[in-house]
Amino acid sequence: MHRTLSHPIATLAALSLSLPVGAAAATVTVSAGDFDREHTVVTFQLPESSGQLRQLETPSGDRLPLQIDTNGQGSFILPKLAKNASLKLKLIPEAPENFHGVQARRADRTLEFQQGGRSIARYQAEPSDLPRANINPIYRRGGYLHPIQSPSGTVVTGDYPANHVHHHGIWFPWTKTQFQGREPDFWNMGQGSGTVEFVGLDSSWSGPVHAGFTSRHRFVDLIPEEPVTALHESWEVKVYRVEGNPAPYHQFDLVSTQTCATSDPLILPEYHYGGLGFRGHWDWNGAENTRFLTSTGETDRVRGNTSRARWCHIGGKVGDQLTGIAILGHPDNFRAPQPMRLHPTEPFFCFAPEQLGDMRIEPGQPYVSRYRFIVADGPPNAERIDRLWNDYAHPPTVVVQSP
């Protein structure tokens, strides 16, 4: 019932481990496989390297920034490649000059991501201030993403909405649970039986290809006199620099890894919501003001509820601006394609694998969930979302070779 996911990096088909990363004669060959590629994030493993910037040179002489993280994973944006085609790139030892990438800026209790001076997303680390005086302090929350902004600067997420004060942009609690004979609810915080707390921001970075962070949360059972941590959770978020499109969009990934904090499992009985949640802008409230579209083509939110899909787009008008966000589930996620909760009257969406029956997060078996988010103005572009899901689920393959 549980699965520890491997990182969905591009397949590394061949590699000379003795190859110095800075060797100018090294080549990187990327193959599109079964899908057309356009502005595709490509990630692959490099040996003996960490935290460096390099470049890849195309046959026409153009250069692409290559960002290498501390684990030796290199990432670049592939501008375009037809299906079944391959492209050989030369690995250049020099770092790119005057690159304009994505910046992560820590301010007070938040971490903000910007590109070209425009905000993309913000991570609320420590608990946020309550926006209204009539909110019970029990609802104060950190460890979530809000606001998320479209390329036009329009905010697509909601936070502490009046009709569901415990909803927070993009967040990840469980609702119906069993732990050590008790039933803490980590979602409905007003009951006081459970909560999810921000623990620490372990790292953050900026770069020409992506910016991001890693952080830690804990799921706390508040029922006993002495609260007990049931789960530890880590987040890894990467915000990518994707631009140059006729219709621009923002793209970021979230990986949640949950592990048992004790020798006892967290049991998740069958229930209609709980897991990765999204709360849309207040202007999307009402049955007629939120527009849903799933990867199966379903637009009716009632029929779409409890259905299974690879992705779901949620959108509507904020003022006069039509905008929205697509949430893509990775095929290695537990019970993928995961069933969904589409709220009948509010701008709320949730991937909820427990709709299909009881689940258990067992000691020693990390529960890993992986999602990609595409934020764009205008109506949903199903063809583009499908293409981006294929990039995510079936990335190009990469071969690194010495001459």
C-alpha positions as CSV (number, residue, x, y, z in Angstrom):
1,M,0.0,0.0,0.0
2,H,3.0,2.3,0.5
3,R,5.7,3.2,-1.9
4,T,9.0,5.1,-1.7
5,L,9.4,7.0,-4.9
6,S,12.6,7.3,-6.8
7,H,13.4,10.8,-8.0
8,P,11.8,11.2,-11.5
9,I,15.0,12.5,-13.1
10,A,15.8,11.9,-16.7
11,T,17.2,8.4,-17.3
12,L,21.0,8.2,-17.2
13,A,21.8,5.7,-19.9
14,A,25.6,5.9,-20.0
15,L,28.2,7.7,-17.9
16,S,31.9,7.7,-17.6
17,L,32.6,8.1,-13.9
18,S,36.1,9.2,-14.5
19,L,34.8,12.2,-16.6
20,P,35.7,15.5,-15.0
21,V,32.6,17.7,-15.0
22,G,34.5,20.7,-16.3
23,A,35.9,18.8,-19.3
24,A,35.1,20.8,-22.4
25,A,35.0,17.8,-24.6
26,A,32.2,16.0,-22.7
27,T,28.8,15.8,-24.4
28,V,25.3,15.5,-23.1
29,T,22.8,13.8,-25.5
30,V,19.1,14.3,-24.7
31,S,16.5,12.2,-26.4
32,A,12.9,13.3,-26.6
33,G,11.4,9.8,-26.6
34,D,7.7,9.5,-27.5
35,F,6.7,13.1,-26.9
36,D,7.3,16.5,-28.4
37,R,9.3,18.6,-26.0
38,E,9.0,22.4,-25.5
39,H,10.5,24.4,-22.5
40,T,11.0,21.0,-20.8
41,V,12.8,20.7,-17.5
42,V,15.6,18.1,-17.9
43,T,17.4,16.7,-14.8
44,F,20.2,14.1,-14.8
45,Q,23.0,12.9,-12.7
46,L,26.6,14.1,-13.0
47,P,29.6,12.6,-11.1
48,E,32.0,14.4,-8.9
49,S,30.2,17.7,-8.8
50,S,28.0,19.7,-6.5
51,G,26.6,23.2,-6.3
52,Q,28.1,24.4,-9.6
53,L,27.0,26.3,-12.6
54,R,28.0,25.2,-16.1
55,Q,26.7,25.7,-19.6
56,L,25.5,23.4,-22.4
57,E,26.2,24.5,-26.0
58,T,23.8,23.6,-28.8
59,P,25.0,22.7,-32.3
60,S,24.0,26.2,-33.4
61,G,26.2,27.8,-30.8
62,D,23.5,28.8,-28.3
63,R,24.2,28.2,-24.7
64,L,21.9,26.9,-22.0
65,P,22.5,27.4,-18.2
66,L,23.2,24.1,-16.4
67,Q,22.5,24.2,-12.7
68,I,24.1,21.4,-10.6
69,D,22.8,20.9,-7.1
70,T,24.6,19.6,-4.0
71,N,23.7,16.0,-4.9
72,G,25.3,16.3,-8.4
73,Q,22.0,16.5,-10.3
74,G,22.2,18.9,-13.2
75,S,19.1,20.7,-14.6
76,F,18.5,22.7,-17.7
77,I,15.5,23.9,-19.8
78,L,15.3,22.2,-23.2
79,P,13.8,24.8,-25.5
80,K,12.3,22.4,-28.1
81,L,12.8,18.9,-29.4
82,A,10.5,16.8,-31.6
83,K,9.5,13.4,-30.5
84,N,11.9,10.6,-31.3
85,A,14.6,13.2,-32.0
86,S,17.9,13.6,-30.1
87,L,20.1,16.6,-29.5
88,K,23.8,16.5,-28.6
89,L,25.0,19.3,-26.4
90,K,28.6,20.2,-25.4
91,L,29.4,20.6,-21.7
92,I,31.1,24.0,-21.2
93,P,33.1,24.3,-18.0
94,E,32.4,28.1,-17.5
95,A,29.5,29.4,-15.5
96,P,27.0,31.6,-17.4
97,E,27.5,35.3,-17.1
98,N,24.7,37.8,-16.3
99,F,22.0,35.1,-16.1
100,H,18.6,36.0,-15.0
101,G,17.1,33.1,-13.1
102,V,14.7,32.6,-10.1
103,Q,15.5,34.3,-6.8
104,A,14.6,33.1,-3.3
105,R,14.4,35.9,-0.8
106,R,13.8,35.3,3.0
107,A,11.8,38.0,4.6
108,D,10.5,37.8,8.2
109,R,8.6,34.5,8.4
110,T,8.3,33.9,4.6
111,L,10.4,32.8,1.7
112,E,9.5,34.5,-1.6
113,F,10.3,33.4,-5.2
114,Q,10.7,36.0,-7.9
115,Q,11.7,36.1,-11.5
116,G,12.5,39.4,-13.2
117,G,11.3,41.3,-10.2
118,R,7.8,39.6,-10.3
119,S,6.6,37.4,-7.5
120,I,5.8,33.7,-8.3
121,A,5.1,32.1,-5.0
122,R,5.7,32.5,-1.3
123,Y,6.3,29.9,1.4
124,Q,4.8,30.7,4.8
125,A,7.4,29.2,7.1
126,E,6.7,30.2,10.7
127,P,3.0,30.7,11.5
128,S,1.4,33.7,9.8
129,D,-0.5,36.5,11.5
130,L,-4.2,36.1,11.6
131,P,-5.8,38.3,9.0
132,R,-9.0,39.1,11.1
133,A,-9.5,39.7,14.7
134,N,-12.4,37.3,15.0
135,I,-10.2,34.2,14.2
136,N,-9.4,31.9,17.1
137,P,-5.6,31.7,17.6
138,I,-5.9,27.9,17.4
139,Y,-6.0,28.4,13.6
140,R,-2.6,30.0,13.3
141,R,-0.6,28.0,10.8
142,G,2.7,27.9,9.0
143,G,4.3,25.5,6.5
144,Y,2.3,26.2,3.4
145,L,2.4,28.1,0.1
146,H,0.5,31.4,-0.3
147,P,0.2,33.6,-2.2
148,I,0.7,31.9,-5.6
149,Q,0.7,34.4,-8.5
150,S,0.1,34.1,-12.2
151,P,2.3,35.8,-14.8
152,S,0.0,38.8,-14.7
153,G,0.6,39.1,-11.0
154,T,-2.9,37.8,-10.1
155,V,-3.2,35.9,-6.9
156,V,-4.8,32.5,-7.4
157,T,-4.7,31.1,-3.8
158,G,-6.8,31.9,-0.7
159,D,-5.8,32.0,2.9
160,Y,-7.9,31.8,6.1
161,P,-11.1,32.1,4.0
162,A,-14.2,33.0,6.2
163,N,-16.1,29.9,5.3
164,H,-13.1,27.5,5.9
165,V,-10.6,29.3,8.1
166,H,-8.3,26.2,8.2
167,H,-7.7,26.4,4.4
168,H,-4.3,27.7,3.4
169,G,-3.2,28.1,-0.3
170,I,-1.3,24.8,-0.9
171,W,-1.0,22.7,2.2
172,F,-0.9,19.0,3.2
173,P,-2.8,17.7,6.3
174,W,-4.7,14.5,6.9
175,T,-8.3,14.5,8.1
176,K,-9.7,11.2,9.4
177,T,-6.9,9.3,11.2
178,Q,-6.2,6.8,13.9
179,F,-3.0,6.9,16.0
180,Q,-2.2,5.0,19.2
181,G,-5.9,4.4,19.7
182,R,-6.9,8.1,19.3
183,E,-8.4,9.9,16.3
184,P,-6.5,13.2,15.8
185,D,-7.7,15.5,12.9
186,F,-4.8,17.4,11.5
187,W,-7.0,19.2,8.9
188,N,-9.8,20.7,11.0
189,M,-7.6,22.6,13.4
190,G,-10.5,24.2,15.2
191,Q,-11.3,20.9,17.0
192,G,-8.0,21.1,18.7
193,S,-7.3,17.4,18.3
194,G,-4.4,17.7,15.9
195,T,-2.2,20.3,14.0
196,V,0.7,20.5,11.6
197,E,3.6,22.6,12.7
198,F,6.5,24.2,10.9
199,V,9.8,22.9,12.3
200,G,12.6,24.5,10.3
201,L,13.8,25.8,6.9
202,D,16.8,23.6,6.2
203,S,18.0,25.2,2.9
204,S,17.0,27.6,0.2
205,W,18.7,28.6,-3.0
206,S,18.5,30.7,-6.2
207,G,19.7,29.9,-9.7
208,P,19.5,30.3,-13.4
209,V,17.3,27.2,-13.8
210,H,15.4,26.9,-10.5
211,A,15.2,28.3,-7.0
212,G,13.8,26.3,-4.1
213,F,13.9,25.2,-0.5
214,T,13.8,22.2,1.8
215,S,11.8,22.4,5.1
216,R,10.4,20.2,7.9
217,H,7.0,20.0,9.5
218,R,5.5,17.7,12.1
219,F,2.0,16.3,12.6
220,V,1.1,16.7,16.3
221,D,-1.6,14.7,18.1
222,L,-3.0,17.1,20.6
223,I,-5.4,14.7,22.3
224,P,-3.2,13.4,25.1
225,E,-2.2,15.6,28.0
226,E,1.3,15.6,26.6
227,P,1.0,16.1,22.8
228,V,2.7,13.4,20.6
229,T,4.3,13.9,17.2
230,A,2.8,11.3,14.9
231,L,4.6,12.1,11.6
232,H,7.6,14.0,10.5
233,E,7.3,15.6,7.1
234,S,9.9,17.2,4.7
235,W,9.1,19.4,1.8
236,E,11.3,20.0,-1.3
237,V,10.0,22.8,-3.6
238,K,11.6,23.8,-6.8
239,V,10.4,26.9,-8.8
240,Y,11.6,26.8,-12.4
241,R,12.5,29.6,-14.8
242,V,10.3,28.9,-17.8
243,E,9.7,31.8,-20.2
244,G,9.8,32.8,-23.8
245,N,6.4,31.3,-24.4
246,P,3.7,33.0,-26.4
247,A,1.4,32.3,-23.4
248,P,3.6,32.5,-20.3
249,Y,3.2,30.3,-17.3
250,H,4.8,29.6,-13.9
251,Q,5.9,26.1,-12.9
252,F,7.0,24.6,-9.6
253,D,7.2,21.2,-8.0
254,L,6.5,19.9,-4.5
255,V,7.8,16.7,-3.0
256,S,6.3,15.7,0.4
257,T,8.0,12.9,2.4
258,Q,6.2,11.7,5.5
259,T,7.7,9.3,8.0
260,C,6.4,7.9,11.3
261,A,7.7,9.7,14.4
262,T,7.1,6.7,16.7
263,S,7.0,2.9,16.3
264,D,3.2,3.2,15.7
265,P,1.7,3.7,12.2
266,L,-0.7,6.5,11.2
267,I,-3.8,4.8,10.0
268,L,-5.9,6.7,7.4
269,P,-9.4,5.2,7.1
270,E,-11.4,5.6,4.0
271,Y,-12.6,9.3,3.7
272,H,-13.6,11.8,1.0
273,Y,-10.8,14.3,1.6
274,G,-7.4,14.7,3.1
275,G,-3.9,15.0,1.7
276,L,-2.6,17.6,-0.7
277,G,-5.1,20.5,-0.7
278,F,-5.5,23.7,-2.7
279,R,-7.7,26.7,-1.8
280,G,-8.5,29.2,-4.5
281,H,-9.0,32.9,-4.4
282,W,-12.0,34.3,-2.5
283,D,-13.5,35.6,-5.8
284,W,-13.9,32.0,-6.9
285,N,-16.5,31.3,-4.2
286,G,-19.9,30.0,-5.4
287,A,-20.9,27.2,-7.7
288,E,-20.7,29.4,-10.8
289,N,-17.4,31.2,-10.1
290,T,-14.9,28.3,-10.1
291,R,-14.1,26.4,-13.3
292,F,-12.8,22.8,-13.1
293,L,-11.2,20.8,-15.9
294,T,-9.7,17.3,-15.3
295,S,-7.3,15.4,-17.6
296,T,-10.3,13.2,-18.6
297,G,-12.1,16.2,-20.0
298,E,-14.6,16.5,-17.1
299,T,-15.8,20.1,-16.4
300,D,-18.7,19.2,-14.1
301,R,-17.5,19.6,-10.5
302,V,-20.1,17.2,-9.2
303,R,-19.3,14.4,-11.7
304,G,-15.6,15.1,-11.3
305,N,-15.7,14.7,-7.5
306,T,-14.3,11.2,-6.5
307,S,-13.1,10.6,-10.1
308,R,-9.5,9.8,-10.8
309,A,-7.3,12.0,-13.1
310,R,-3.7,12.7,-13.9
311,W,-4.3,16.4,-13.4
312,C,-6.9,19.0,-12.5
313,H,-7.2,22.6,-13.4
314,I,-9.0,25.1,-11.1
315,G,-9.6,28.6,-12.3
316,G,-11.9,31.6,-12.4
317,K,-11.9,35.4,-12.5
318,V,-10.1,37.6,-10.0
319,G,-11.6,40.9,-10.7
320,D,-11.6,41.1,-14.5
321,Q,-8.6,38.7,-14.9
322,L,-9.4,35.0,-15.8
323,T,-6.6,32.9,-14.4
324,G,-6.0,29.4,-12.9
325,I,-3.7,26.7,-11.8
326,A,-3.2,23.1,-12.9
327,I,-2.2,20.5,-10.3
328,L,-0.4,17.5,-11.8
329,G,0.0,14.2,-10.0
330,H,3.0,12.0,-10.6
331,P,2.2,8.5,-11.8
332,D,4.4,7.0,-9.1
333,N,2.2,8.5,-6.4
334,F,0.3,6.0,-4.3
335,R,-2.9,4.9,-6.1
336,A,-2.2,7.1,-9.1
337,P,-4.1,8.4,-10.9
338,Q,-5.4,9.6,-7.5
339,P,-9.0,10.2,-6.8
340,M,-10.0,13.8,-6.2
341,R,-12.2,16.0,-4.0
342,L,-13.9,18.8,-6.0
343,H,-15.9,21.0,-3.7
344,P,-19.5,21.6,-5.0
345,T,-19.6,25.4,-4.2
346,E,-16.1,26.5,-3.0
347,P,-12.8,26.9,-4.8
348,F,-11.3,23.8,-3.1
349,F,-9.5,20.8,-4.6
350,C,-7.8,17.8,-3.0
351,F,-6.0,14.7,-4.2
352,A,-7.3,12.1,-1.8
353,P,-6.0,8.6,-2.3
354,E,-7.9,7.4,0.9
355,Q,-11.1,7.7,-1.1
356,L,-10.3,4.2,-2.4
357,G,-10.0,2.6,1.0
358,D,-8.0,2.5,4.2
359,M,-4.3,3.5,4.1
360,R,-1.5,3.1,6.6
361,I,1.8,5.0,6.9
362,E,4.1,2.5,8.5
363,P,7.3,3.0,10.5
364,G,10.3,2.7,8.3
365,Q,8.2,3.2,5.1
366,P,8.3,6.8,4.0
367,Y,5.2,8.0,2.2
368,V,6.3,10.2,-0.7
369,S,4.0,12.4,-2.7
370,R,5.0,14.4,-5.8
371,Y,3.1,17.1,-7.6
372,R,3.7,19.7,-10.2
373,F,1.9,23.1,-10.5
374,I,1.3,25.1,-13.6
375,V,-0.1,28.7,-13.2
376,A,-1.3,30.7,-16.2
377,D,-3.7,33.4,-17.1
378,G,-6.7,32.8,-19.4
379,P,-8.7,29.6,-19.9
380,P,-7.0,26.2,-19.3
381,N,-4.9,25.0,-22.2
382,A,-5.5,21.2,-22.0
383,E,-3.1,20.4,-24.8
384,R,-0.2,22.3,-23.0
385,I,-1.1,20.8,-19.6
386,D,-1.0,17.3,-21.2
387,R,2.4,18.0,-22.7
388,L,3.7,19.3,-19.4
389,W,2.4,16.2,-17.6
390,N,4.2,14.0,-20.1
391,D,7.4,15.9,-19.4
392,Y,6.8,15.3,-15.7
393,A,5.8,11.6,-15.9
394,H,8.0,10.6,-18.8
395,P,11.1,12.9,-18.9
396,P,13.6,12.8,-21.8
397,T,16.5,10.4,-21.4
398,V,20.0,11.7,-21.1
399,V,23.4,10.2,-21.9
400,V,26.6,11.8,-20.6
401,Q,29.7,10.7,-22.5
402,S,33.4,11.5,-22.8
403,P,34.8,11.9,-26.3
